[in-house]
Amino acid sequence: MFNGLKIKNNSAKLLSVVSGTAIGTATLALTAGSASAGTLSFSFETVFNGTSPGSTNGSAAPYATAVFTDVDANTVSLTLTSSLENSAHYISDMTFNFNPLKSLSDMAITQVSGSGTLTNPSVTASGGTVKNANNLWLGGSSITGTGFDIQFNWGNANSGGGIQRFNNTDTNMFTITSASGVSVQDFNYLTSNNRSSGIHVAGINNNQSGAVASANPVYNPSSSSAPGTAVPEPLTILGAATAAGFGAAFKRHLAKAKDNQKAD
């Protein structure tokens, strides 16, 4: 794989034997290929039980987002971001589902960063093949907030003015690994009550709270260079151009020799 500097240098070398148009085409072909990882995004917007943290109470939807990103065949990164505009509001719980055909027993979820003094959340994942054991706070069975596979739980203590709460524009980032393989699509499932994920927002009007569901998750598959003819490496282009230049020079030399013979 060539990096940008090497491609640029090799392109410069071709200037002596290839026309400007050909160089532009070669450079474009060599630098066009790029790739991005697949993502699965959740936006928490719909209050389905309790009190809404909405605009009349100081916060506007979406109240939080979650983005899973493919890293490799056994690793996914997860970024959780609060969007609560009222500093009294905070997220105590966040829940997700997992592929029902896979086990959670070999999954590891590790926090890699967090905002300020935010307390690291405890993470509960139903082990083995026994799932659906995590319930969103204030999301009882009659209001479809039960049966999730993975739950994040942050501290809700008000000590220090609540500086350890997950609120305002706080961000938590995690690495999720599994020896048996994991991808963002493994988190794109519903509970038996048709919930993909949810959060519990507390601190509304002092002692009220609400359960908020995510809108339909948005999946963006990984992208890479479009399939087609393989792009030749710079040395291949250089060799072809050199051969073409040599051929043209040889033809001129042969034509000149014939002209000299006629003159004789």
N, C-alpha and C positions, 0 to 999 in steps of 0.2 A: 504494500500500500504506500502510495506516495503522499507526502504531506504537501501543503500549499507552497512552501518555499522551494522544494525540489521540483515541483511541476513548473513553477515560474522560471527557474533556472534552465531547465531542459527546454522550455519553450523558447527562451532567449537564444539558445544555441542553434535552433532551427532557422533563425532569421536569415542566415547566410545562404540557405539552400532551398527554402520554401517561401512562396509568396505570402504577402500579408494576409490575404484572405484565407489561405490554407492554415496559417498559424492561428488565426482567430478561431477557426473551426476546431483545430486540434486542442487548443487550450480549453475551449468550452466543453468539449467532449470529456477531457480529463478531469475537469473540476465540477461538472454538473452533478455527479453522484453524491447524494447525501441521505442520511437515514435518521428517523426519529422513532423513539420507543412507543409502544402501545400504552394508552392510558384509559382509566375508567374513573369518571368524575361524578361525585354526588353533591347535590345542592339542597340544603335543608331549608324548606320553605313553608310547608303545610302543617299548621297546628291541628292535631286531631283529638286532643284532650287537654283539659285544664285551661289556663289563662295564656293568651297570646302575648309574646314579648313585642308585638308589632308596633307600628308607628305611634299609636296612641299611648303606648307605654315606653316609648323612647328608642326602640330598635326597629329596623326594617329588614324584611326578607331579601336575600337569604341570610339566615342567622349563623350559618357555618358552611364550610365546604370540606370535602375529602377527595383527594386525588391519589389513586393507585397508579404506579408506573412500572412497567416491565424493566428489569435490569438484566437478568439472564434467565436461563431455564429453571433455576432454583431460587431466584431472588426477585422480590418486588419491593419497591419503596412506597411509603405512604406518608402523605402530608395532610395534616389536619389543621384547619384554620378557622378561628372564631371571627365572626363579623358582627358582634354585638355592640351596638352603639351606646347603649346605656351602661355605664360602668358598674351599676349594681347587679346587672344580669350576669349569669355565668352558666356554663355547661357542665353538668355533673356526670352525665353518661352519654356514650355514643355506641351504637350497636351496628353490626354487619352480619351478613350471611356468608356461607362458604359452600363450595361445590359438594353436593350431597353424596357424590360418588367417591370422594376423597376423604382421608382421615386427617384430623388435626393433631394427632398424637406426636408427629415429628416436626411440627411447626414451631418456629422460634420467632418472637416479635421483640425487637430490641429498639429502644429509643436512642436516636443518634443526636437529637438536638431539641431544644425547647426554649421558649421565650423567657427571659429574665429569671425570676425566682419561681416560676411555675413548677408545682409539684409534679413529679413523674406519675403518670396514671398507672393504676393497677390494671392488668389486662387478664381477662378471663376467657379462655377458649375451651369449649366442651371437648374433652379428650376422646381419642379413639373414634369409633363410629357413632357414639352417643352425642347427638347435637341438639339444637333447638332448646337449650337449657337456660339461656340468658334472656331476661325480661327487661325491657326499658322501664325505668322508674316512671310511675304514673301512666303506664301503658298496659293496664290489666287486660285480661283475656277478652272481656266484652268490648274493648276498644282497640283490639288488634295490635297491641304493642308487645306481644310475647313471641317466644320461639326463635330468638336470634342465636347465632353460633358464636360470635365474638363480641365482647363488651369491653370498652375502655371506661374507666371510672376515675375522675379527678377529685381532689380534696375540695370540700366545701366550707372549710373553717373560715371564719371572718377575721381571724387574728391578723394583725398587721394591715388591716384595711382590706383583707381578702386578696393579698398579693400572690397567694399560691393558687388562686382559682384560675380556671381556663375561661378567659373572657376577653373583652375588648377586641384587639387584633392579634391575640396570642397565636402562636404556631407551634405545633409538635410534629417532628419528623421521625419516622420509624423505618427499620429494615425488617422485612418479613422473609424468612428463609424456610425451605422445606426440602429435605433430601429426596423426596419422591416427586419433586417438581411443583412449581406454582406459577401462575400467571394472573394478570389482572382480571381475566375472564372468570377465574374461580370465585370472585367476589360478586359476580353479577347474577345473583339468585334471590328469590323471594321466600318469605316465610309462608307457612300455610295460610296466613291471614293477608297475604299479598303485600307485605312490607319489604322493601329492599334494604332499608336502614332507618335509623332514627336517632334523635338526640333529646335529652331532657334539659330544659332551660329553667333555672331557678332564680330566685332573687327578684321576681317580678312583683311590684307593689309590696315590697318588704318580705312577705311570707307566701307568695303564690308562685306557681310554676306551671309549665306546659310541656306536653310531649309533641315533638315536631318530626314529621316524616320527610324523607327526601323525595324530590321529584324523581322521575325515571332517570336512572343513571345514564350518562352519556359515554359510549365506548368509541374511542378513536384508535383504530388499528395502527400498527407500526407502518411506517412508510420507508421506502428505499428507492434506489434508481429503478426506473421502469425497465422491464425485461426487454431484451433486444440483442443486437449484435454487440459482441464484446468490444470494448474500447481498447485499441492497441496502446501499448506502453510507448513512452517517448522515444526510446531507442529504436523501436520497430518503425515508428514514423520517420525517424532520422535516417535509418537504413534505406527505407523506400525512397525517401526524398533524395538521398545521396546517389542511389542507383539511377534515379530518373535524371538527375543532373549530369551524371557521368555519361549516360546514354546520349543525351542531347549534345554534349561536348564532343563525343566520338563521332556522331553524325556530321557535325560541322567540320571536324578534322578530315573525314572521309570525303566530303564534298569539296573541300579546298584542294585535297590531293588530286581529285579527278579534274578539277579546273586547271591545275598546273600541268597535268598530263596533256590536256587539250592544247594548252598554250605551247607545249613543246612540239 
